[in-house]
Amino acid sequence: MNSNDIAPDSSPAINTQPPKMEVLGGIYSFDWAHENVQIILERLREDSRRTVTADITVKGNPEGHMHMTKLNLLATRSRTEITKYLRERCQRNRDWDAIIEQVCVMTLQTFRAGEPVLNLGELSPPLEPIYRLYPWVVDLEPSIIYGEGGIGKSYLAGFMAAMVDQAISTEYCRPIPGKVLYLDFETTSETAARRFQALTKGFGFEGKSNVIYRFCHQSLASDISEIQKIVAEENVALIIVDSAGPACGGDPETAASAISYFTALRSLRKASITIAHRSKTNSVGPFGSVYWVNYPRMSYELKKSQEEESDVMHVALIHRKVNDGQLQKPMSFKIEWHSNGAVTVNTERLESIPDFITELPLTEQCVAAFTEHGPKTVKELAEITGQAPRSLSVTLSRNKRKFRRIGNQRWDNVE
């Protein structure tokens, strides 16, 4: 016999006790401490005939890696083939029939049980939503930022990710620090690294970024098992998906693609920011399907103002939808590319950017117009703001603490 061959032990098998089982991110791990056996099941799938399959990996001591194959959890033949192979590879006598039976039964019971039923009256939820990045990203919930192409969506999402990654708090936002995973469906690791290093350099961290990256070429739903594994192993707190269209793996305008995407995203149980291109002008949400509006807990539209050949871009973040709370006021950011390779992102007064004035509430548009142009008639104010004279008249009349008449025709801010 070759010294490298394994001689099976013919002594009677000992009684096999149930293993320690752990389920994390869709991965089922089993450990028989007394048997020195570890088994991992991943990529569990149940087809239309209720056949449940999984990839199984078996390790032992002193054998090391013993076997990796696909297991049909409900097929006796599939189990028998695996146990036969393991007995031939085994250096210790183990009851492989009992071990594989335990794996199949415990996995199926857990897999099919799904989530536990909870009594809502016995829970103690926080009084307010918990934000992974206040006030933009609710923890454990999906957020979406959408807009036209080339308007800084990836940079703004990267800016938010950097704040969570580097634990940066400012007067306008604060994070719960954590690991960030960037799922890239559009560019390359070189492009993403250059972007994130420039952003963190702009924060003064010398280009260091702890954000982990994954190049993606399958739809999120198709690749979800591997992503679940990464999220669990790396203890990811925030996920950036760039961008929604290719991550769907189909036509994002259809309900089926949107539902498939958000169902997969929901399985991760983490805060997320999805970047999406806007497909139709003046549409509510990035795409035609209503699910792109209904599924995210927070939705933001991004608009840009930039002069030609300028290293400065102004972007307005407009809160379009919230499930729990109030809509936030629009915010404007100044994104600037510097000669030293750094990119800085700073807030600025939205009313200071003419292209964004119309995003302010009507009352604030009037205040900004009077501040810049002085007293005006309603007709003149309508020409400046582009708003209907009737709406302006109602707004001015109802806000006596902010506006005052000058004579019979003109209005101005209250001094």
C-alpha positions in Angstrom: 0.0 0.0 0.0 1.2 3.4 -0.8 2.1 5.4 2.3 -0.1 8.2 1.1 -3.2 6.0 0.8 -5.7 6.1 3.7 -6.6 2.8 5.3 -10.2 2.9 6.5 -10.7 2.0 10.2 -12.8 -1.2 10.5 -13.6 -0.8 14.3 -17.2 -0.2 15.3 -18.5 3.4 14.8 -19.3 5.3 17.9 -22.7 6.9 18.6 -22.8 10.2 16.7 -24.1 13.1 18.8 -25.9 16.1 17.1 -23.5 18.8 15.9 -23.3 22.4 16.7 -25.1 24.3 13.9 -24.6 27.9 12.9 -26.4 29.8 10.1 -24.9 33.0 8.9 -25.6 34.8 5.7 -27.2 31.7 4.0 -24.3 29.5 5.0 -25.0 26.4 7.2 -22.0 25.3 9.3 -21.9 22.1 11.3 -19.3 21.0 13.8 -18.9 17.6 15.5 -16.3 18.3 18.1 -15.9 14.7 19.2 -15.7 13.4 15.7 -13.4 16.2 14.5 -15.7 16.8 11.5 -16.8 20.1 10.0 -19.3 20.4 7.2 -20.5 23.6 5.4 -23.6 23.8 3.2 -24.0 26.8 0.9 -25.9 27.9 -2.2 -29.1 26.3 -1.0 -31.7 26.2 -3.7 -35.3 24.8 -3.8 -36.7 24.3 -7.3 -40.4 24.1 -8.5 -40.5 20.4 -7.5 -39.4 21.3 -4.0 -36.0 19.6 -4.5 -33.5 21.2 -2.2 -29.8 21.1 -3.3 -26.7 22.6 -1.8 -22.9 22.7 -2.2 -21.4 20.6 0.6 -17.8 20.8 1.8 -16.5 18.2 4.3 -13.3 18.5 6.4 -11.9 16.3 9.1 -9.0 15.9 11.4 -6.5 14.4 10.6 -7.7 14.2 7.0 -8.1 17.9 6.2 -10.2 18.5 3.2 -12.2 15.4 2.4 -14.9 16.1 -0.2 -16.7 18.9 -2.0 -19.8 18.1 -4.2 -23.4 18.9 -4.7 -25.9 17.3 -2.3 -29.6 16.6 -3.0 -30.9 16.8 0.6 -34.0 14.7 -0.2 -32.4 12.0 -2.4 -31.2 8.8 -0.7 -28.9 8.0 -3.6 -27.2 11.4 -3.3 -26.6 10.8 0.4 -25.4 7.2 -0.1 -22.8 8.2 -2.7 -21.4 10.9 -0.4 -21.2 8.6 2.7 -19.5 5.9 0.6 -16.9 8.3 -0.6 -16.3 9.6 2.9 -15.8 6.2 4.4 -13.1 5.5 1.8 -11.4 8.7 2.6 -11.7 8.5 6.4 -8.8 7.7 8.7 -11.1 7.4 11.8 -14.2 5.3 12.0 -17.2 7.6 11.9 -20.9 6.9 11.3 -21.1 8.9 8.1 -24.7 7.8 7.5 -25.7 9.4 10.8 -23.6 12.6 10.1 -25.1 13.2 6.6 -28.6 12.4 7.9 -28.2 15.0 10.6 -26.9 17.6 8.1 -29.9 17.0 5.8 -32.6 17.0 8.5 -31.3 20.0 10.4 -30.7 22.0 7.3 -34.2 21.3 5.9 -35.9 22.0 9.2 -34.2 25.4 9.5 -34.4 26.3 5.8 -38.1 25.6 5.5 -39.0 27.1 8.9 -38.0 30.5 7.6 -38.2 33.4 10.0 -39.7 33.0 13.5 -43.1 34.4 14.3 -42.9 37.4 16.7 -45.4 39.0 19.0 -45.2 42.7 18.1 -46.6 43.7 21.5 -43.6 42.1 23.2 -41.0 43.9 21.2 -39.2 47.1 22.3 -38.5 49.0 19.1 -36.6 52.3 19.3 -38.8 55.4 19.3 -37.1 56.8 16.2 -35.5 55.0 13.2 -31.8 54.2 13.7 -29.6 55.7 10.9 -26.4 54.1 9.6 -25.7 57.5 8.3 -27.9 60.3 9.6 -30.0 61.7 8.0 -29.7 59.8 4.7 -29.4 56.1 5.3 -31.6 54.1 7.7 -29.8 51.2 9.2 -30.8 47.7 7.8 -32.9 49.4 5.1 -32.4 50.2 1.4 -31.9 53.8 0.1 -31.6 54.8 -3.5 -29.9 57.8 -5.2 -30.9 58.4 -8.8 -30.4 60.9 -11.6 -29.0 61.5 -15.0 -25.6 60.1 -16.0 -22.4 61.9 -15.2 -23.8 64.0 -12.3 -21.7 62.7 -9.5 -23.9 59.9 -8.1 -21.0 57.5 -7.6 -18.9 60.3 -5.9 -21.6 61.3 -3.6 -22.3 57.6 -2.6 -18.6 57.2 -2.2 -18.5 60.2 0.0 -21.3 58.7 2.2 -19.5 55.4 2.3 -16.2 57.1 3.4 -18.0 58.7 6.3 -19.2 55.4 7.5 -15.8 53.7 6.8 -13.8 56.4 8.5 -16.3 57.3 11.2 -16.5 61.0 10.1 -19.1 63.2 11.8 -20.0 66.7 10.7 -22.5 69.3 11.7 -24.9 68.0 9.1 -24.5 64.2 9.4 -23.2 61.5 11.7 -22.5 57.8 11.0 -22.6 54.6 12.9 -19.1 53.3 11.8 -18.8 50.0 10.1 -17.4 48.0 7.2 -18.5 49.1 3.7 -18.9 46.7 0.7 -18.9 48.2 -2.8 -20.6 46.1 -5.4 -19.4 47.4 -8.8 -21.5 46.4 -11.8 -20.1 49.2 -14.1 -16.4 49.9 -13.8 -13.2 48.3 -12.5 -11.3 48.0 -9.3 -8.8 50.5 -10.5 -11.5 53.1 -11.2 -13.2 52.4 -7.8 -9.9 52.5 -5.9 -8.9 55.8 -7.5 -12.2 57.3 -6.6 -12.3 56.1 -3.0 -8.7 57.0 -2.4 -9.2 60.5 -3.8 -12.2 61.0 -1.5 -10.5 59.8 1.7 -7.5 61.9 0.7 -9.9 64.9 0.5 -10.9 64.0 4.1 -7.2 64.2 5.1 -6.6 60.5 5.5 -3.8 60.3 2.8 -5.9 58.3 0.4 -6.4 55.3 2.8 -9.7 53.5 2.3 -10.9 50.4 4.1 -13.9 49.9 1.8 -13.9 46.4 0.4 -14.7 45.9 -3.3 -16.2 43.2 -5.5 -16.3 43.3 -9.3 -19.8 42.0 -10.3 -20.9 40.6 -13.7 -24.0 38.6 -12.6 -27.3 39.9 -11.4 -27.5 40.5 -7.6 -30.1 37.7 -7.3 -27.9 35.2 -9.2 -24.9 36.1 -7.1 -26.6 36.5 -3.8 -25.1 33.4 -2.1 -21.6 34.6 -2.5 -22.5 38.1 -1.5 -24.2 36.8 1.6 -21.0 34.9 2.5 -18.9 38.1 2.0 -21.3 40.2 4.1 -21.3 37.6 6.9 -17.5 36.9 6.9 -16.5 40.6 6.7 -19.2 41.8 9.1 -20.4 44.4 6.5 -22.6 47.2 7.8 -23.3 49.2 4.6 -23.5 48.0 1.0 -23.1 50.3 -2.1 -24.6 48.9 -5.4 -23.4 50.7 -8.5 -25.6 50.5 -10.4 -29.2 49.3 -10.3 -29.7 48.5 -14.1 -27.0 45.8 -14.5 -27.6 44.6 -11.0 -31.1 43.6 -12.0 -29.9 41.3 -14.7 -32.9 42.2 -16.9 -35.0 45.1 -18.0 -35.2 47.4 -14.9 -38.5 48.9 -16.2 -40.3 45.6 -15.4 -41.8 44.7 -12.1 -40.2 41.3 -12.1 -36.7 42.7 -12.3 -37.3 45.2 -9.6 -38.9 42.7 -7.2 -36.0 40.2 -7.8 -33.4 42.8 -7.1 -35.0 44.1 -3.9 -35.8 40.6 -2.6 -32.1 39.7 -3.0 -31.0 42.9 -1.3 -33.4 42.4 1.5 -31.9 39.0 2.3 -28.6 40.7 3.3 -30.3 42.5 6.2 -28.0 45.5 5.9 -28.2 49.2 5.2 -27.7 49.9 1.5 -27.4 52.7 -1.1 -28.4 51.8 -4.6 -27.2 54.1 -7.4 -29.5 54.3 -10.4 -29.6 56.1 -13.7 -32.8 57.9 -14.5 -34.4 56.4 -17.6 -37.2 58.9 -18.2 -37.3 62.7 -17.7 -39.8 63.8 -15.0 -40.5 60.2 -14.0 -41.2 59.5 -10.3 -38.2 57.3 -9.4 -35.4 56.1 -11.6 -37.4 53.6 -13.7 -40.9 53.0 -14.8 -41.9 50.3 -12.4 -43.6 51.5 -9.2 -41.4 49.1 -7.2 -38.4 51.4 -7.6 -40.4 53.9 -5.7 -42.1 51.7 -3.2 -39.3 49.3 -2.1 -36.6 51.8 -1.0 -37.2 53.3 2.4 -35.4 56.6 1.4 -35.3 57.9 -2.2 -33.1 60.8 -3.4 -32.9 62.5 -6.8 -29.6 64.1 -7.7 -29.2 67.1 -10.0 -26.1 68.8 -11.3 -24.8 72.3 -12.0 -21.4 72.6 -13.7 -19.7 74.9 -16.1 -17.7 73.5 -19.0 -14.1 72.5 -18.3 -14.6 73.2 -14.6 -13.1 71.1 -11.8 -16.0 72.0 -9.6 -19.4 70.3 -9.7 -22.5 71.4 -7.7 -25.0 68.7 -7.0 -28.4 69.0 -5.3 -29.6 66.0 -3.2 -33.4 66.1 -3.2 -35.4 63.9 -0.8 -38.3 62.5 -2.8 -39.6 59.8 -0.5 -39.5 58.6 3.1 -41.4 55.8 4.8 -41.0 56.7 8.4 -40.5 60.4 9.2 -40.4 63.7 7.3 -39.0 64.7 4.0 -35.7 66.6 4.5 -34.9 69.9 2.9 -32.8 69.7 -0.3 -29.1 69.9 0.2 -26.4 71.1 -2.1 -22.8 69.7 -2.3 -19.7 71.1 -3.9 -17.5 68.4 -5.4 -14.1 69.6 -6.3 -11.2 67.8 -8.0 -7.8 69.1 -6.8 -4.4 69.0 -8.6 -2.9 66.8 -5.8 -5.4 64.0 -6.7 -7.8 64.7 -3.8 -11.5 65.1 -4.2 -13.4 67.2 -1.6 -17.1 67.2 -1.0 -18.5 70.1 1.1 -22.0 71.4 1.7 -23.1 74.8 0.4 -26.1 77.0 0.5 -28.5 75.5 -2.1 -30.0 79.0 -2.8 -26.5 80.2 -3.9 -26.7 77.9 -7.0 -29.2 79.4 -9.5 -29.9 76.1 -11.1 -31.2 74.7 -7.8 -33.4 77.5 -6.6 -36.6 75.8 -7.9 -35.9 72.9 -5.6 -36.5 75.0 -2.5 -39.9 75.3 -0.9 -41.9 78.2 -2.4 -41.5 80.3 0.7 -37.7 80.0 0.6 -37.7 80.7 -3.1 -39.4 84.0 -2.3 -37.0 84.8 0.5 -34.0 84.1 -1.8 -35.5 86.2 -4.6 -36.2 89.2 -2.4 -32.7 88.9 -0.8 -31.0 89.0 -4.2 -33.3 91.3 -6.2 -35.0 93.5 -3.6 -38.7 94.4 -3.4 -40.8 93.0 -6.3 -44.4 92.7 -7.5 -46.0 89.3 -7.7 -45.6 89.5 -11.5 -41.9 90.3 -11.3 -41.4 87.6 -8.7 -43.1 85.0 -11.0 -40.6 85.9 -13.7 -37.7 85.4 -11.4 -38.8 82.2 -9.8 -40.7 80.7 -12.7 -43.7 79.9 -10.4 -47.4 80.7 -11.0 -48.4 84.2 -9.8 -51.4 82.8 -8.0 -49.3 80.4 -5.9 -46.9 83.2 -5.1 -49.7 85.5 -4.0 -51.1 82.8 -1.6 -47.6 82.1 -0.2 -46.9 85.8 0.4 -50.2 86.4 2.0 -50.0 83.4 4.4 -46.6 84.2 5.7 -46.9 87.6 7.3 -44.0 86.9 9.6 -41.6 86.5 6.7 -43.0 88.9 4.1 -44.4 92.5 4.1 -46.2 94.7 1.6 -44.5 97.8 0.3 -47.2 100.1 -1.1 -50.0 98.4 -3.0 -48.0 96.2 -5.4 -44.6 95.2 -4.2 -43.5 92.7 -1.5 -40.3 92.2 0.4 -38.8 90.2 3.3 -39.6 91.3 6.8 -36.6 93.1 8.2 
